[in-house]
Amino acid sequence: MKIAIIRQKFVLYGGAEQFVQGYIHQLAEAGHDIHIFANQWTPSSHPNIHVHHIPTYNINSFIRTLSFAWFSAKAVEKESFDIIQSHEKTWKQDVYRVGDGCHKEWLKQRKRFFPALKELFLTINPFHRLILKLEKNMFESGQCRKFIAISQMVKEDILRHYHCPPENISVVYNGVDLERFNSENKLRYRAIIRKELGVPKNSTLILFVGSGFERKGLKYLLQATQFLQSENWQLLIMGKGKWSKYIQFAPENLRSRIIYKEPVLEIEKYYSAADIFCLPSIYEPFGNANLEALATGLPVITTRHCGAADIIQHKLNGMIVENPEFPKEIADNINSLFDPAWRQTLSQNARLLAEKFSLETNTHAMLKIYQDIISTQKN
């Protein structure tokens, strides 16, 4: 198949970005002709992957989003493709992968956490109004043949906010590279990375991975540290954001226990150094970092507002926080995992769960959808 993939940033940093890279590589390895339409990208040497530059006007987020939607639509019209799949809100696609979730639901969740003045700003902000208009057009115009929700939560969000036929939405969970992220990495990298970070051998290391600190609930995790009952823990934050602002949410007497590090390419090494993974998001369509942690054999603490909660069973292979805005609830879940025997049980179950979500399984499901669309077009 000749497949067009529309994505503003085709880069290696970030869980979602790395998933897209892995997925596209799977398609290319299977012999499909892949054309990437992107504004920023990490070069690929694969002969079946071709990148097309899409210009944008980077005046502000509104103009950048609008110009990318316009120029990408014009670019894909110049060639004939079996499937056009967009990972962005645009006008020209057969398949839209709802990787960023439902924007209308995200704004609704933000209203729960932020003061009225900021709520008003979000309502009148031109960027958010544009995204909502593009989103409504995609879900209700009938021009897009299939929507890929990356969790059942996202599908329910779409159906709650838009008039979209349920049969047009398929839930396809993300996949993870099970060879790259695995529990054996602890034997290879754990001691090395802990030495680099200055984390003692017997210390319980809690890991947070993600950029976009506001949406991923970092504030509440940092506030939760005051309720931790062990004296032998450290917290590693890996991501990109206004760290000098966020560290203020941690009690001053505990800040020396908290390590901040910007994103790295070999993130799997840092998962192997950790004992607990915590991502208390206030809205997360799925959260690839959750899947990477599970594959490494880490007990995962996430929230009911995260799509990964679809697959995690509370107290079997992870923990689910109902109200991330209550730091005490986050802390209670972390405290329960300070028990090494309990943590080991969840760790083993975590890896077993992740093995159901390989990149190959995800690619197979997507190819089946492509084939169904092509068959319908022929008929």
N, C-alpha and C positions, 0 to 999 in steps of 0.2 A: 504494500500500500504506500501511496505517497501522502504523507501526513504533515499538515501545517500545525505548528504549536505557537501560539501567541503568548508571550510573557515579557513584561517590561524588563525584568532583571533575570538573566540566565547566568547566575553566579554560584559560587561554591559555599558562601557563608549563609548560615541560617538553616534550620531544620526543613522548612518547606522548600527552600531552594535546592538543598541537597537531595531531597526526595525527587524533585522534578528532574534533576541531573541523572539520578539513578534510573528513573523510569524511562527517560529518553534513551539512555544507553541500552537498556533492555530492548527497546523497540528496534534500535539500530542494529544490535547484535542479531536480532531475529530476521534481519534482511530488509526491513522497511526503510523507505527513503524519507528522512526526517528533515523538515525545514523549520528552523527557529526564527521567529520574527521578534526581535528584542532591541531595546535601547542600550542596555549594558549586558555584557556576557563574558564568561570565561571561555577562551578558545578551546575547541575540541579537535583532536586529530583523527577522529573516527571518519572513515570515508563516506559513511551514510548520513552524517550530520552536517547540515549546511545552515549557516547563520546569515540572516538578512538584517541589516541595520535599519531600525525605525527611528527617525529623528523625533525629537520632542522640543517644545519651547519651555525651558526650565525657569519661567518667570515666577511661578508659584505652583502649589499642588493642583489647583483647579486647571490652570492652563496646561500643565504637564500631562495630567490625566486625559483631558479633552483632546490634546494634540496627538497623544499616543493612540487613542481610540480611532481618531480620524485617519492618521497615516497608516496604521496597521491594517485597517479595513481596505484602504486603497491598494496596499502592497499585496495582500493575498488575492485580490481580484485580478492581478496581472498573470497569475498562473492557474492551472487546473489541479485541484487536489481531491483525493478520495475522501479525506476527512479534514475539516478545519476545527481544531480544538483551541479554545481560549482559556487562559488562566486569569484573564483580566476582564473587566466589564467593558465590552466593546460592542460593535454593531454587526460584525461579520463572523459567524461561527456555526458549526453544526452541533458541537458539543461544548458546553461550558462547565469546567470543573470549578465547583464552588469552594475553592481552597481557602478563601478568606472569610468564608461564612456569609451570613445574611447581614448586610450592613444596617438594615433597619432594626434588627434585633440587637446588634452591638450598641447602637445609640440608645436603645431602650435600657439596656443593662447599665450603660454609663450614667444614666439619670439616677440610678439607685445609689451611686457612689460619689457624686459630685454636687457641689452647691448649685443653687438656682441660677446664679449669674452665668456660670459656665454652661449650664443646660441651655439657657437662652442663646448663648453664643453658638453652641453646636447646632441649634435649630435654624439659625439664620446664616450660618457659614456657607458660602457659595460652593466650596468643595464637597461638603456633605450633601448639599442639595443636588449637585451634579451626580454624585454616586447613587443617590436614591432614585434619580430619574433614569439613569442607565440601568440600574438594577430592576426597576419596575418594567422597563421596556423589554429587558431580556426575559423575565419570567412570565410576562403577560401578553407579549406581541404575537407569540406563536412562530417566530422566525427561527428560534433555536430548537433543534430536534430533540436534544437530550441534555439533562442537567445531571452532573455527577456530584452528589452530596458526599462529603468525606466522613460523615457520621449520620446516624439516625437523628441526632439532635438538630443538625443543620437542615435536614429534610423537613422536620417538624416546624422549624423556624420559618422556612420558605412558605409552607402551606398555611401557617398562621397569619402571615403578613401579605401574601399575594394570591391572586386567582390563577393558580398554576395547576394543571391536571396532575394528580399524584403519579399516574403511570409514566409521566415524562421525567420523573426524578428517580434515579437509581443510586442506591447507597453502595459506594465502593470505598472500603477503608484503605488508608495508605499502607504501603509496604515498607519494610526496613531491610537493610543489608545485614543478613544474619551472620555472615562471615566476618564482616567488619566489626559489628557490635556483638560481642559474645562474652560469656563469663570467664573464658580462658584468658582474656586480656588481663585479668587481675594478676595472674602469674607473671605476665610479661612486664606490665607497666606500673602496677600499684605502688610498689616501693619507690620506684624512680620518681613518679609524679608527686608522691607525698613528700619526698625529700626536697624536690623543687619548690613545693608550696610551703614547706616548714610545718607539715602536719605530722604529729607523733604517730607511731605505729598503732597505739592502742586507743587513739582518739576516734570518735564517731564523726565521720565527715558527711554533712548534709549538702547536697548539690542542687543548685538552681541553674537552669540553662534557658536563655531566651532573651531576645531584644524586644523592645516595646514594653518597658518595665510597668507602665501604668496598666495595660490590658492584662499582663501576666501576673498581676497581684503581688509584685515584689514588696510593696509597702507593707502589706499584711504579714508576709513572711518575716520581714525584719522586725515588725512589732511583736510577732509571736515569740521571738527569742527570749523575751523577758519571762515567759512562762515555762521555759524548758527546765526540766527537773534534774537533768544530769549536769555534772560539773566537768564532763569530759567530752565536749563536742566542739566542732568548728563548722563554719558555713562557707561554702565556695559559691560565689556568684559569677557566672560566665555569660556575658552578653554585652550589648552596646546600649548606653543610655546615659542619663544625667546622674552619674553615680554620686557626685558630691551632694546632690539634692537628696538622693534616696538613703544614703547612709545615716542621715539625720533621724530617720524613723526607728533606728535601732537604739536601745538604751546606751548611753555613753560608756558605761562600765563594761559593756559586752562587745564593743566595736573592734577590739583587738582580736577577737575570735573570728572575725569575718574577713574573708579574702575576696578581692575583686580582680577579675581577669577578663580582658576583652576576648572576642571570639578567636578561635584558632581552627586551623584546618583539621588537625588530628584530634578532634574532640573525643573520639572513642577512648583515648588514653586517660582522659580526665573522668569519664564515667567509671573507669576501672578503679580509680582511686577512692571513689565514694562508697558510702554504706547505705544512704537513703537518698531518694530523689524527691524533690518537692516543687510542684508548679501550681500555685494556688490562683489560677487565672480567674478573672471576673467574666471573660468571654473568650473561648478558645474553640475554633471549629473542630479541631482534633488534637493538635499538639504533637508534632513528630518527635519532640524530645522525650515525651512519655514513652513512645514505642522504642526509641533508642535505649532508654534506661531499662525498660523491661527486658529487651534483648540482651543487655549486659548482666541481667540477673539482679537488678536493683528493685526493692520494693518502692512503688510509686505512690506518692500522695498527690492527688489532683482534686478537682472540684466538680460539683454537679453541673457547672456551667462550661465544662470542657467535654468535647466530643469523645475523648478517650474513655470517659466514664461509661460509655456504651459497652465497652468490652471488659472493663475492670470490675471484678467482683470484690466488694468491700470485705476486707479481712481474709481474703483468700489469696489474691495475687497483688493486692494494693489496698489503698485507703482512699475513700471519697469524702471530701469535706462538703457539707451542705451549704454552709454560709461563710465564704472566704473573708467577708468583711469583719468577722469575729476572730481576731488573732488567737484567742484562747482555744478555739476549736482546731485550728491548724496545729497549735502546740500540743494538744491532747493526742493527736494522731502521731506526731513525731515522738512524743514521750513513750507511746506504746511500742515503738520500734527501737527504743534503746535496749530492749531485751534481745541479746544476741541469738538465742534459740528461736524466738518468734520471728526475728528478722530473717534468719536462715530459711525458715519454712516458706515465707513469702517470696524470698529470693528465688528459690527453686521453682515455685509456681509461676513467677514472673517470666522466666525464660520459656517455660512450656507454653504460656499464653502467646508470647511474641512469635514463636515458631509457626503460628497459624497465619501470620501476616508478613509473608516474605514478599520481596519485590516481584518474584515470578508469579505469585498468586494474584497480585494487583494487576500486573501486565496482562495476564490471561483474561481477567474479568473485563479490562478495558478493551482488549481486542475483540472480545465477544460482542460488546456494545457497538464497536465500529462496524463489525461484519453485519450486525442486525440492521444498522442504519443504511449501509450500502445495499443490502438485499431489498429493503423497503423502497429505496430510490429506484432500483431496477424494475420492481413490480408496479 
